[in-house]
Amino acid sequence: MKPEEQQRILRLLDAERQILIYPGVTRFADTGVIRDVSADGGNCEIVYSSCSAGEVDGIIRGQVQVARSARYELEWKVYGHDQPGCLGERLVAAGFEAGARETFMVFFANDASRDAFGAASADIRRVTDRDGLRDYQIIREEVSGRSCTREVERHAS
């Protein structure tokens, strides 16, 4: 894949991170970050961040203070292309625990790819009920080695 295609895909991913709001969360935007707080107020994820290297430590301190005041668990989603490039390192220095490196895959759905794979039946739908999220939970917990019950509860309608 050409570098310009990779950059376009990363821009689309960032746009999705900024606009996609899952059911059961309340979105807040602060300087340099977008965070989603669960309906029960017990969990928060920084789903998108962008700031300069000079701002990053102050923004991290600010979000940690907000989390302490609101008494919720704070998770900061970091992707390899997030800015500043030192974000992951600065979060670890601030006391966050680095998780396993996550990746994502892009598959271009077009006539050529459909022809290559044939006309298979597919069940593509949004899953928001507890039973539908069970498979996701099993896979996520196996891969990450930690419980994602709160996450499933947050997304289940």
Secondary structure, 3 states (H helix, E strand, C coil): CCHHHHHHHHHHHHHHHHHCCCCCEEEEEECCEEEEEECCCCEEEEEEEECCCCCHHHHHHHHHHHHHHHCCEEEECCCCCCECCCHHHHHHHCCCCCCCCCCCCCCCCCHHHHHHHCCCCCCCCCCCCHHHHHHHHHHHHHHHCCCCHHHHHHHCC
